[in-house]
């Protein structure tokens, strides 16, 4: 088992992340504005501060920030379409939190061979990497609802996940950012054709 950090322990609604990204692209990002958005979802200063830290890490402190800054105009257009917006937000989440990337990749690994999977199967695989503790469980409960909200897969009933089809980006920048999140998590500059068979690409058609 690797000693890998989880760092995320709270779900952030994609609507809140969208508001944060839009504000950033329009040079209007501020902690006060993000706190206003978070207050629509959460009570309690401690939860709000934790959520703000997560949003800051996903948006203004993202490792892919230079790519975002270079493509502000294109991104403003891309995020007007919900599917592109959701793919971009998940890519930014996975770039900020390697734990989230690992969880999605594990889902992809199982969905590559079957359409329906049991939550416990996924949890066991993640626990093999991060340890079977409360932090791992909290991390899973934080990121999986965000994947569901983005339509990467669905949950027909408690404890069961189902994959339907790949999401198709409308914009080139959407593909570029999703691809960049893969390269970042694998410490690579270029992606070879065969690497597009990685389970991480089970959900997004490139």
Order of alpha helices (4+ residues) and beta strands (2+ residues): alpha-alpha-alpha-alpha-alpha-alpha-alpha-beta-alpha-alpha-beta-beta-beta-alpha-beta
